[in-house]
Amino acid sequence: MYSIKRAIEAVLERRAKNSKAILLTGSRQVGKSTLFKHLFPSVRQVTFDDDLLRAQVEDDMTLFLLNNPCPLMIDEVQKCPQIFNRLKIVLDSTDKLSNFYLTGSQKLRLIESASESLAGRISVMELEGLSLREINEVSFNKHFVPTEGYISEREKELKKYDADIWQTIHRGSFPELYSNREKEWMDFYQSYVKTYIERDVNELIKAKNHLAFVRFMTSVAARTGQIINYAAISSELSVSEVTVKEWISILEKSGVIYILKPYAASVLNRSIKTPKLYFRDTGLCSYLTRWLTPETLKNGAMAGAMFETFVVNEILKSYANEGLDYDFYVSFYNGKDKKKVKKNGGEENVDGEIDLIIQENGMLYPVEIKMSASPKADMASEFDVLDKIPDTKRGLGTIICRTDRKIFLRENLVALPIDYI
């Protein structure tokens, strides 16, 4: 049932009209097929969940297209990756637009296949889980970048979200949990994990021990918002680091986690070059780590990491829903790249971190994410390290936190409620 307007709709319709084919990626159950059916109800639909249909494509693409003429919607296209080479031949032989509408749940793998075979012929977009804007019916659809222009424009359509954001953080962002409020949280995520393991994981690695992979997912979920420590996960699960890296890659390819790259600059000569990971859905993360209620999650040991995970995902969604790629980084540094701080009667160097760096139009916008409702300027003391990077400028710094209003802490530093994303 289609009951929640998706922010990406207008962009998707525009791209579909002006492309020979369009590919909509995203993790399982974010609503890809439902959205396509809603926007393009007259387009014939098939699914590559059907083994016979896949076999027909592999044996005789011409016959397949005779039986399924364009425009054609194909679900689960990742199950038949060789179709991209065959689609290239079809698309090169026509000047018509809006021929194929493709969906798939293995984002990175599909983008790679489409880029190699259909460059210039296909528009690729990503559908995320529901954003706070969508859940709260906010029509504003511009990507978050903390400029004065963005803040001013956002304030025109500002809507106060529910006082207890933890209800949403715990429930997660899958549309079914909002279109059907009676759906049991435990039942949904239990089924989701089972389906994900049986379909995506089996397709990618033919996992012999499903339970081992579930334990791995749980271990990774407990590390959301942290740098990736392959050795620690390997030791905890008694599997090789090679296996851990392979399984991390699977979670990323299928849209379960997001890997935030480290920002590398030669002047930050002691920066830590390890990426950071975030679960894409805080409800799934809560389920795997057994935080079974919003209250226990809010007051538990993972509250800070989960709040940060939620905020990062909301920012990601603001870009995806506008059809944009994003250029985000995390910055860790130590030793002489961090200014000295007074401690124990003296001074010492300490490790530092900038949670998120948004790069846009030659500017670096540092973002700190805190659960605190009382932001202070010293929470952003690490931002100064960006001033050392040549040929770039530092934009307005932001602390996203639980404050109830916008507060300028310095001329170049503002604290914003989560409502502003």
MARLUM-690644 format. One record per residue (C-alpha): residue number from 1; residue in three letters; x, z, y. Coordinates in Angstrom, 1 decimal. Layout:
N
<atom NUM, ALA, <X, Z, Y>>
...
//
This chain:
421
<atom 1, MET, <0.0, 0.0, 0.0>>
<atom 2, TYR, <1.4, -1.0, 3.4>>
<atom 3, SER, <0.6, 1.8, 5.9>>
<atom 4, ILE, <3.7, 2.4, 8.0>>
<atom 5, LYS, <4.8, -0.2, 10.5>>
<atom 6, ARG, <8.5, -1.0, 10.0>>
<atom 7, ALA, <10.7, -1.3, 13.0>>
<atom 8, ILE, <12.5, -4.4, 11.6>>
<atom 9, GLU, <9.4, -6.5, 11.4>>
<atom 10, ALA, <9.7, -8.6, 14.5>>
<atom 11, VAL, <13.4, -9.3, 13.9>>
<atom 12, LEU, <12.7, -10.2, 10.3>>
<atom 13, GLU, <9.9, -12.6, 11.3>>
<atom 14, ARG, <12.1, -14.3, 13.9>>
<atom 15, ARG, <15.0, -14.7, 11.5>>
<atom 16, ALA, <12.8, -16.1, 8.8>>
<atom 17, LYS, <11.4, -18.8, 11.0>>
<atom 18, ASN, <14.9, -19.9, 12.1>>
<atom 19, SER, <16.8, -19.8, 8.9>>
<atom 20, LYS, <16.8, -21.9, 5.7>>
<atom 21, ALA, <16.7, -18.7, 3.7>>
<atom 22, ILE, <16.7, -15.0, 4.3>>
<atom 23, LEU, <18.0, -12.2, 2.2>>
<atom 24, LEU, <16.7, -8.6, 2.6>>
<atom 25, THR, <18.9, -6.0, 1.0>>
<atom 26, GLY, <18.5, -2.3, 0.6>>
<atom 27, SER, <18.4, 0.5, -2.0>>
<atom 28, ARG, <15.6, 0.8, -4.5>>
<atom 29, GLN, <12.1, 1.7, -3.2>>
<atom 30, VAL, <12.8, 1.4, 0.5>>
<atom 31, GLY, <10.0, -1.2, 0.7>>
<atom 32, LYS, <11.7, -4.6, 0.7>>
<atom 33, SER, <9.1, -6.4, -1.5>>
<atom 34, THR, <6.2, -4.6, 0.2>>
<atom 35, LEU, <7.4, -5.7, 3.6>>
<atom 36, PHE, <7.9, -9.3, 2.6>>
<atom 37, LYS, <4.4, -9.4, 1.1>>
<atom 38, HIS, <2.9, -7.9, 4.3>>
<atom 39, LEU, <4.7, -10.3, 6.6>>
<atom 40, PHE, <4.5, -13.5, 4.5>>
<atom 41, PRO, <1.3, -13.1, 2.4>>
<atom 42, SER, <0.9, -16.8, 1.6>>
<atom 43, VAL, <4.4, -17.2, 0.1>>
<atom 44, ARG, <4.5, -17.4, -3.7>>
<atom 45, GLN, <6.4, -14.5, -5.3>>
<atom 46, VAL, <8.5, -14.3, -8.5>>
<atom 47, THR, <10.8, -11.6, -9.8>>
<atom 48, PHE, <14.0, -11.8, -11.7>>
<atom 49, ASP, <13.0, -8.6, -13.6>>
<atom 50, ASP, <11.4, -11.3, -15.8>>
<atom 51, ASP, <14.1, -12.2, -18.4>>
<atom 52, LEU, <12.3, -15.5, -19.3>>
<atom 53, LEU, <12.3, -16.6, -15.6>>
<atom 54, ARG, <16.0, -15.8, -15.3>>
<atom 55, ALA, <16.8, -17.8, -18.4>>
<atom 56, GLN, <14.9, -20.8, -16.9>>
<atom 57, VAL, <16.9, -20.6, -13.7>>
<atom 58, GLU, <20.2, -20.5, -15.7>>
<atom 59, ASP, <19.1, -23.4, -18.0>>
<atom 60, ASP, <17.4, -25.7, -15.5>>
<atom 61, MET, <17.1, -24.9, -11.8>>
<atom 62, THR, <15.3, -28.2, -11.1>>
<atom 63, LEU, <12.5, -27.3, -13.6>>
<atom 64, PHE, <12.3, -23.8, -12.1>>
<atom 65, LEU, <11.7, -25.2, -8.6>>
<atom 66, LEU, <9.1, -27.6, -9.9>>
<atom 67, ASN, <7.2, -24.7, -11.3>>
<atom 68, ASN, <7.9, -22.5, -8.2>>
<atom 69, PRO, <8.1, -24.7, -5.1>>
<atom 70, CYS, <9.3, -23.6, -1.7>>
<atom 71, PRO, <8.5, -21.5, 0.2>>
<atom 72, LEU, <9.4, -19.0, -2.5>>
<atom 73, MET, <10.0, -15.3, -2.6>>
<atom 74, ILE, <12.4, -14.0, -5.2>>
<atom 75, ASP, <12.7, -10.3, -5.9>>
<atom 76, GLU, <15.7, -8.6, -7.6>>
<atom 77, VAL, <17.9, -11.6, -6.9>>
<atom 78, GLN, <21.0, -9.6, -7.8>>
<atom 79, LYS, <20.0, -9.9, -11.5>>
<atom 80, CYS, <20.8, -13.6, -11.3>>
<atom 81, PRO, <23.9, -14.0, -9.0>>
<atom 82, GLN, <24.6, -17.5, -10.1>>
<atom 83, ILE, <21.5, -18.7, -8.3>>
<atom 84, PHE, <23.4, -18.6, -5.0>>
<atom 85, ASN, <25.5, -21.6, -6.0>>
<atom 86, ARG, <22.3, -23.5, -7.0>>
<atom 87, LEU, <20.5, -22.5, -3.9>>
<atom 88, LYS, <23.4, -24.0, -1.8>>
<atom 89, ILE, <22.6, -27.4, -3.3>>
<atom 90, VAL, <18.9, -27.1, -2.6>>
<atom 91, LEU, <19.4, -26.0, 1.0>>
<atom 92, ASP, <22.0, -28.6, 1.7>>
<atom 93, SER, <19.5, -31.3, 0.8>>
<atom 94, THR, <16.8, -30.2, 3.2>>
<atom 95, ASP, <16.4, -29.7, 7.0>>
<atom 96, LYS, <13.4, -27.5, 6.5>>
<atom 97, LEU, <13.4, -23.8, 7.5>>
<atom 98, SER, <11.9, -20.8, 5.7>>
<atom 99, ASN, <12.6, -22.0, 2.1>>
<atom 100, PHE, <13.6, -18.8, 0.3>>
<atom 101, TYR, <12.8, -15.2, 0.8>>
<atom 102, LEU, <15.2, -13.1, -1.3>>
<atom 103, THR, <15.4, -9.4, -1.9>>
<atom 104, GLY, <18.0, -7.3, -3.8>>
<atom 105, SER, <19.1, -3.8, -4.2>>
<atom 106, GLN, <22.9, -4.2, -4.5>>
<atom 107, LYS, <23.8, -4.8, -0.9>>
<atom 108, LEU, <27.6, -5.3, -0.9>>
<atom 109, ARG, <27.5, -7.4, -4.1>>
<atom 110, LEU, <24.7, -9.6, -2.7>>
<atom 111, ILE, <26.4, -10.0, 0.7>>
<atom 112, GLU, <29.6, -11.1, -1.0>>
<atom 113, SER, <27.7, -13.7, -3.1>>
<atom 114, ALA, <25.7, -15.0, -0.2>>
<atom 115, SER, <28.7, -15.2, 2.1>>
<atom 116, GLU, <30.7, -17.2, -0.5>>
<atom 117, SER, <27.9, -19.7, -1.4>>
<atom 118, LEU, <25.5, -19.8, 1.5>>
<atom 119, ALA, <27.5, -19.2, 4.7>>
<atom 120, GLY, <25.6, -20.6, 7.6>>
<atom 121, ARG, <22.5, -21.3, 5.5>>
<atom 122, ILE, <21.1, -17.7, 5.0>>
<atom 123, SER, <20.3, -14.8, 7.3>>
<atom 124, VAL, <21.1, -11.4, 5.7>>
<atom 125, MET, <19.4, -8.2, 6.8>>
<atom 126, GLU, <19.3, -4.7, 5.5>>
<atom 127, LEU, <16.2, -2.5, 5.2>>
<atom 128, GLU, <16.9, 1.2, 5.3>>
<atom 129, GLY, <14.6, 4.1, 4.5>>
<atom 130, LEU, <12.1, 5.2, 7.1>>
<atom 131, SER, <13.6, 6.4, 10.4>>
<atom 132, LEU, <12.3, 9.2, 12.5>>
<atom 133, ARG, <11.0, 6.6, 14.9>>
<atom 134, GLU, <9.0, 5.0, 12.2>>
<atom 135, ILE, <7.7, 8.2, 10.7>>
<atom 136, ASN, <6.6, 9.3, 14.2>>
<atom 137, GLU, <5.3, 5.9, 15.3>>
<atom 138, VAL, <7.8, 5.4, 18.1>>
<atom 139, SER, <7.9, 1.7, 19.0>>
<atom 140, PHE, <11.4, 1.9, 20.8>>
<atom 141, ASN, <13.7, -0.3, 18.7>>
<atom 142, LYS, <17.2, -0.4, 20.3>>
<atom 143, HIS, <20.3, 0.8, 18.6>>
<atom 144, PHE, <21.8, 4.1, 19.6>>
<atom 145, VAL, <24.8, 4.0, 21.8>>
<atom 146, PRO, <25.3, 6.9, 24.3>>
<atom 147, THR, <25.3, 5.0, 27.6>>
<atom 148, GLU, <23.4, 6.1, 30.6>>
<atom 149, GLY, <21.4, 2.9, 30.3>>
<atom 150, TYR, <20.4, 3.6, 26.7>>
<atom 151, ILE, <19.5, 7.2, 27.6>>
<atom 152, SER, <17.4, 6.2, 30.5>>
<atom 153, GLU, <15.5, 3.5, 28.5>>
<atom 154, ARG, <15.0, 5.9, 25.6>>
<atom 155, GLU, <13.5, 8.5, 27.8>>
<atom 156, LYS, <10.6, 6.1, 28.7>>
<atom 157, GLU, <9.4, 6.3, 25.1>>
<atom 158, LEU, <10.6, 9.8, 24.2>>
<atom 159, LYS, <8.4, 11.7, 21.7>>
<atom 160, LYS, <8.9, 15.2, 20.6>>
<atom 161, TYR, <9.4, 15.3, 16.9>>
<atom 162, ASP, <8.1, 18.1, 14.6>>
<atom 163, ALA, <9.6, 21.5, 15.5>>
<atom 164, ASP, <10.9, 21.9, 12.0>>
<atom 165, ILE, <13.0, 18.9, 11.4>>
<atom 166, TRP, <14.0, 20.3, 8.0>>
<atom 167, GLN, <10.7, 19.3, 6.5>>
<atom 168, THR, <11.7, 15.6, 7.1>>
<atom 169, ILE, <15.4, 16.1, 6.1>>
<atom 170, HIS, <14.3, 17.7, 2.8>>
<atom 171, ARG, <11.5, 15.1, 2.1>>
<atom 172, GLY, <13.8, 12.2, 2.6>>
<atom 173, SER, <13.1, 8.7, 3.9>>
<atom 174, PHE, <11.4, 6.7, 1.1>>
<atom 175, PRO, <8.2, 5.1, 2.3>>
<atom 176, GLU, <6.1, 6.2, -0.8>>
<atom 177, LEU, <6.6, 9.9, 0.2>>
<atom 178, TYR, <4.9, 9.2, 3.5>>
<atom 179, SER, <2.3, 6.7, 2.6>>
<atom 180, ASN, <1.2, 9.1, -0.2>>
<atom 181, ARG, <1.6, 12.6, 1.1>>
<atom 182, GLU, <0.2, 14.0, -2.1>>
<atom 183, LYS, <3.2, 12.5, -4.0>>
<atom 184, GLU, <5.2, 15.4, -5.5>>
<atom 185, TRP, <8.8, 15.5, -4.2>>
<atom 186, MET, <10.3, 16.5, -7.5>>
<atom 187, ASP, <8.4, 13.9, -9.5>>
<atom 188, PHE, <9.4, 11.1, -7.1>>
<atom 189, TYR, <13.2, 11.9, -7.1>>
<atom 190, GLN, <13.3, 12.6, -10.8>>
<atom 191, SER, <11.8, 9.1, -11.5>>
<atom 192, TYR, <14.0, 7.5, -8.8>>
<atom 193, VAL, <17.3, 8.8, -10.5>>
<atom 194, LYS, <16.1, 7.6, -13.9>>
<atom 195, THR, <15.2, 4.2, -12.6>>
<atom 196, TYR, <18.4, 3.8, -10.7>>
<atom 197, ILE, <20.6, 4.8, -13.7>>
<atom 198, GLU, <18.7, 2.5, -16.1>>
<atom 199, ARG, <18.7, -0.5, -13.8>>
<atom 200, ASP, <21.5, -0.6, -11.2>>
<atom 201, VAL, <24.1, 1.5, -13.0>>
<atom 202, ASN, <23.6, -0.2, -16.3>>
<atom 203, GLU, <23.8, -3.6, -14.7>>
<atom 204, LEU, <27.1, -2.8, -13.1>>
<atom 205, ILE, <29.0, -0.7, -15.7>>
<atom 206, LYS, <26.9, -0.4, -18.8>>
<atom 207, ALA, <27.3, 3.3, -18.7>>
<atom 208, LYS, <27.4, 4.8, -22.1>>
<atom 209, ASN, <26.8, 8.3, -21.0>>
<atom 210, HIS, <23.9, 8.5, -18.4>>
<atom 211, LEU, <24.2, 12.3, -18.2>>
<atom 212, ALA, <27.9, 12.0, -17.1>>
<atom 213, PHE, <26.9, 9.6, -14.3>>
<atom 214, VAL, <24.1, 12.0, -13.1>>
<atom 215, ARG, <26.7, 14.8, -13.0>>
<atom 216, PHE, <28.9, 12.5, -11.0>>
<atom 217, MET, <26.1, 11.8, -8.5>>
<atom 218, THR, <25.5, 15.5, -8.2>>
<atom 219, SER, <29.2, 16.2, -7.5>>
<atom 220, VAL, <29.2, 13.5, -4.8>>
<atom 221, ALA, <26.0, 14.7, -3.3>>
<atom 222, ALA, <27.5, 18.1, -2.9>>
<atom 223, ARG, <30.3, 16.4, -0.9>>
<atom 224, THR, <28.1, 14.5, 1.6>>
<atom 225, GLY, <29.6, 14.7, 5.1>>
<atom 226, GLN, <33.1, 15.3, 3.7>>
<atom 227, ILE, <36.2, 13.2, 3.2>>
<atom 228, ILE, <36.4, 11.7, -0.2>>
<atom 229, ASN, <38.7, 13.7, -2.5>>
<atom 230, TYR, <38.9, 11.6, -5.7>>
<atom 231, ALA, <41.2, 14.0, -7.4>>
<atom 232, ALA, <38.8, 17.0, -6.9>>
<atom 233, ILE, <35.9, 15.0, -8.3>>
<atom 234, SER, <38.1, 13.8, -11.2>>
<atom 235, SER, <39.1, 17.3, -12.1>>
<atom 236, GLU, <35.6, 18.7, -11.8>>
<atom 237, LEU, <34.1, 16.1, -14.1>>
<atom 238, SER, <37.1, 15.6, -16.4>>
<atom 239, VAL, <37.1, 11.8, -15.9>>
<atom 240, SER, <40.0, 9.7, -14.5>>
<atom 241, GLU, <40.4, 9.0, -10.8>>
<atom 242, VAL, <40.1, 5.3, -11.6>>
<atom 243, THR, <36.6, 6.0, -13.0>>
<atom 244, VAL, <35.7, 8.1, -10.0>>
<atom 245, LYS, <36.7, 5.3, -7.6>>
<atom 246, GLU, <34.7, 2.7, -9.7>>
<atom 247, TRP, <31.6, 4.9, -9.7>>
<atom 248, ILE, <31.9, 5.6, -6.0>>
<atom 249, SER, <32.0, 1.9, -5.5>>
<atom 250, ILE, <28.8, 1.6, -7.5>>
<atom 251, LEU, <27.0, 4.1, -5.3>>
<atom 252, GLU, <28.1, 2.2, -2.2>>
<atom 253, LYS, <27.2, -1.2, -3.6>>
<atom 254, SER, <23.7, 0.0, -4.5>>
<atom 255, GLY, <23.1, 1.6, -1.1>>
<atom 256, VAL, <23.1, 5.2, -2.3>>
<atom 257, ILE, <26.0, 6.3, -0.2>>
<atom 258, TYR, <27.6, 5.1, 3.1>>
<atom 259, ILE, <31.4, 5.1, 3.4>>
<atom 260, LEU, <32.6, 5.8, 7.0>>
<atom 261, LYS, <36.0, 4.3, 7.6>>
<atom 262, PRO, <38.8, 6.2, 9.3>>
<atom 263, TYR, <39.7, 5.0, 12.8>>
<atom 264, ALA, <43.3, 3.8, 12.7>>
<atom 265, ALA, <45.3, 3.5, 15.9>>
<atom 266, SER, <49.1, 3.4, 16.0>>
<atom 267, VAL, <49.2, 6.2, 18.6>>
<atom 268, LEU, <47.4, 8.5, 16.3>>
<atom 269, ASN, <50.5, 8.5, 14.1>>
<atom 270, ARG, <49.4, 11.4, 12.1>>
<atom 271, SER, <45.8, 10.4, 11.6>>
<atom 272, ILE, <44.4, 11.0, 8.1>>
<atom 273, LYS, <43.5, 7.7, 6.5>>
<atom 274, THR, <40.8, 8.9, 4.1>>
<atom 275, PRO, <37.2, 7.8, 4.5>>
<atom 276, LYS, <34.2, 10.0, 4.6>>
<atom 277, LEU, <31.0, 9.6, 2.6>>
<atom 278, TYR, <27.4, 10.2, 3.4>>
<atom 279, PHE, <24.4, 10.0, 1.1>>
<atom 280, ARG, <21.9, 7.5, 2.5>>
<atom 281, ASP, <18.9, 9.7, 1.8>>
<atom 282, THR, <18.9, 13.4, 2.4>>
<atom 283, GLY, <15.9, 13.9, 0.1>>
<atom 284, LEU, <17.8, 12.5, -2.9>>
<atom 285, CYS, <20.9, 14.5, -1.9>>
<atom 286, SER, <18.7, 17.7, -1.8>>
<atom 287, TYR, <17.2, 16.9, -5.2>>
<atom 288, LEU, <20.6, 16.3, -6.8>>
<atom 289, THR, <22.1, 19.5, -5.3>>
<atom 290, ARG, <19.0, 21.5, -6.2>>
<atom 291, TRP, <17.8, 22.6, -2.8>>
<atom 292, LEU, <14.2, 22.6, -3.8>>
<atom 293, THR, <12.5, 23.6, -0.6>>
<atom 294, PRO, <13.1, 22.9, 3.1>>
<atom 295, GLU, <13.6, 26.6, 3.8>>
<atom 296, THR, <16.4, 27.1, 1.2>>
<atom 297, LEU, <18.1, 23.9, 2.4>>
<atom 298, LYS, <17.9, 25.0, 6.1>>
<atom 299, ASN, <19.4, 28.4, 5.3>>
<atom 300, GLY, <21.8, 27.3, 2.6>>
<atom 301, ALA, <25.5, 26.5, 2.4>>
<atom 302, MET, <24.9, 22.7, 2.8>>
<atom 303, ALA, <22.8, 22.9, 6.0>>
<atom 304, GLY, <25.5, 21.7, 8.4>>
<atom 305, ALA, <26.6, 18.9, 6.1>>
<atom 306, MET, <23.0, 17.8, 5.5>>
<atom 307, PHE, <22.1, 17.9, 9.2>>
<atom 308, GLU, <25.2, 15.7, 9.9>>
<atom 309, THR, <24.2, 13.4, 7.1>>
<atom 310, PHE, <20.7, 13.0, 8.5>>
<atom 311, VAL, <21.9, 12.3, 12.0>>
<atom 312, VAL, <24.5, 9.7, 10.9>>
<atom 313, ASN, <21.8, 7.9, 8.9>>
<atom 314, GLU, <19.4, 7.9, 11.8>>
<atom 315, ILE, <22.1, 6.2, 13.9>>
<atom 316, LEU, <22.7, 3.7, 11.1>>
<atom 317, LYS, <19.0, 2.9, 10.9>>
<atom 318, SER, <18.8, 2.2, 14.6>>
<atom 319, TYR, <21.3, -0.6, 14.2>>
<atom 320, ALA, <19.9, -2.0, 10.9>>
<atom 321, ASN, <16.4, -2.1, 12.3>>
<atom 322, GLU, <17.6, -4.2, 15.2>>
<atom 323, GLY, <19.3, -6.6, 12.8>>
<atom 324, LEU, <22.8, -5.6, 13.9>>
<atom 325, ASP, <26.0, -4.9, 12.1>>
<atom 326, TYR, <27.7, -1.6, 13.0>>
<atom 327, ASP, <31.2, -0.7, 13.8>>
<atom 328, PHE, <31.5, 3.1, 13.1>>
<atom 329, TYR, <34.5, 5.2, 12.3>>
<atom 330, VAL, <35.5, 8.8, 11.7>>
<atom 331, SER, <38.7, 10.2, 13.1>>
<atom 332, PHE, <40.8, 12.9, 11.5>>
<atom 333, TYR, <44.1, 13.8, 12.9>>
<atom 334, ASN, <46.6, 16.7, 12.7>>
<atom 335, GLY, <49.8, 18.0, 14.1>>
<atom 336, LYS, <51.1, 16.5, 17.3>>
<atom 337, ASP, <48.0, 14.3, 17.8>>
<atom 338, LYS, <46.0, 17.4, 18.5>>
<atom 339, LYS, <46.6, 19.5, 21.6>>
<atom 340, LYS, <47.7, 23.1, 21.1>>
<atom 341, VAL, <45.2, 25.9, 21.0>>
<atom 342, LYS, <45.7, 29.5, 21.7>>
<atom 343, LYS, <45.5, 31.6, 18.6>>
<atom 344, ASN, <46.7, 35.0, 17.5>>
<atom 345, GLY, <48.5, 35.6, 20.8>>
<atom 346, GLY, <50.3, 32.2, 20.7>>
<atom 347, GLU, <49.8, 28.5, 20.4>>
<atom 348, GLU, <49.5, 26.3, 17.3>>
<atom 349, ASN, <48.5, 22.8, 16.4>>
<atom 350, VAL, <45.3, 22.5, 14.4>>
<atom 351, ASP, <43.6, 19.7, 12.5>>
<atom 352, GLY, <40.9, 17.9, 14.3>>
<atom 353, GLU, <37.9, 15.6, 13.6>>
<atom 354, ILE, <35.6, 13.4, 15.6>>
<atom 355, ASP, <32.5, 13.1, 13.5>>
<atom 356, LEU, <31.6, 9.6, 14.6>>
<atom 357, ILE, <33.1, 6.9, 16.8>>
<atom 358, ILE, <30.9, 4.1, 17.8>>
<atom 359, GLN, <32.8, 1.0, 19.0>>
<atom 360, GLU, <31.0, -1.5, 21.2>>
<atom 361, ASN, <32.1, -3.9, 23.9>>
<atom 362, GLY, <35.6, -2.5, 24.0>>
<atom 363, MET, <34.5, 1.0, 24.5>>
<atom 364, LEU, <34.8, 4.0, 22.1>>
<atom 365, TYR, <31.9, 6.4, 22.1>>
<atom 366, PRO, <32.7, 9.7, 20.4>>
<atom 367, VAL, <29.9, 11.7, 18.8>>
<atom 368, GLU, <29.9, 15.2, 17.6>>
<atom 369, ILE, <27.1, 16.5, 15.4>>
<atom 370, LYS, <26.2, 20.2, 15.4>>
<atom 371, MET, <23.3, 22.3, 14.2>>
<atom 372, SER, <23.6, 24.6, 17.1>>
<atom 373, ALA, <20.9, 24.8, 19.7>>
<atom 374, SER, <23.4, 26.0, 22.3>>
<atom 375, PRO, <25.9, 23.2, 22.9>>
<atom 376, LYS, <29.2, 23.9, 24.6>>
<atom 377, ALA, <31.8, 21.6, 26.1>>
<atom 378, ASP, <34.6, 22.9, 23.8>>
<atom 379, MET, <32.7, 21.5, 20.8>>
<atom 380, ALA, <33.9, 18.1, 22.0>>
<atom 381, SER, <37.5, 19.1, 22.8>>
<atom 382, GLU, <38.8, 16.6, 20.2>>
<atom 383, PHE, <37.4, 13.6, 22.2>>
<atom 384, ASP, <40.5, 13.7, 24.5>>
<atom 385, VAL, <42.7, 12.2, 21.7>>
<atom 386, LEU, <41.0, 8.8, 22.2>>
<atom 387, ASP, <42.4, 8.6, 25.7>>
<atom 388, LYS, <45.8, 7.9, 24.1>>
<atom 389, ILE, <44.7, 4.6, 22.6>>
<atom 390, PRO, <45.9, 1.6, 24.7>>
<atom 391, ASP, <43.6, -1.3, 25.6>>
<atom 392, THR, <40.4, 0.7, 25.0>>
<atom 393, LYS, <38.2, 2.9, 27.1>>
<atom 394, ARG, <36.4, 6.0, 26.2>>
<atom 395, GLY, <32.7, 6.0, 27.0>>
<atom 396, LEU, <30.3, 8.8, 27.4>>
<atom 397, GLY, <30.8, 11.5, 24.8>>
<atom 398, THR, <27.8, 13.0, 23.0>>
<atom 399, ILE, <27.0, 16.1, 21.1>>
<atom 400, ILE, <23.8, 15.6, 19.0>>
<atom 401, CYS, <22.4, 19.0, 18.2>>
<atom 402, ARG, <19.3, 21.2, 18.1>>
<atom 403, THR, <19.0, 21.6, 21.9>>
<atom 404, ASP, <15.5, 21.0, 23.2>>
<atom 405, ARG, <16.6, 19.0, 26.2>>
<atom 406, LYS, <19.3, 16.7, 27.6>>
<atom 407, ILE, <22.2, 18.7, 29.0>>
<atom 408, PHE, <25.3, 17.2, 30.8>>
<atom 409, LEU, <28.2, 19.5, 29.9>>
<atom 410, ARG, <30.7, 17.5, 31.8>>
<atom 411, GLU, <30.5, 14.3, 33.8>>
<atom 412, ASN, <31.6, 12.4, 30.6>>
<atom 413, LEU, <29.9, 14.6, 28.0>>
<atom 414, VAL, <26.2, 15.0, 27.3>>
<atom 415, ALA, <24.3, 17.1, 24.7>>
<atom 416, LEU, <21.2, 15.3, 23.3>>
<atom 417, PRO, <18.4, 16.4, 21.1>>
<atom 418, ILE, <17.9, 14.4, 17.9>>
<atom 419, ASP, <14.8, 12.9, 19.6>>
<atom 420, TYR, <17.1, 10.6, 21.6>>
<atom 421, ILE, <18.3, 8.7, 18.6>>
//
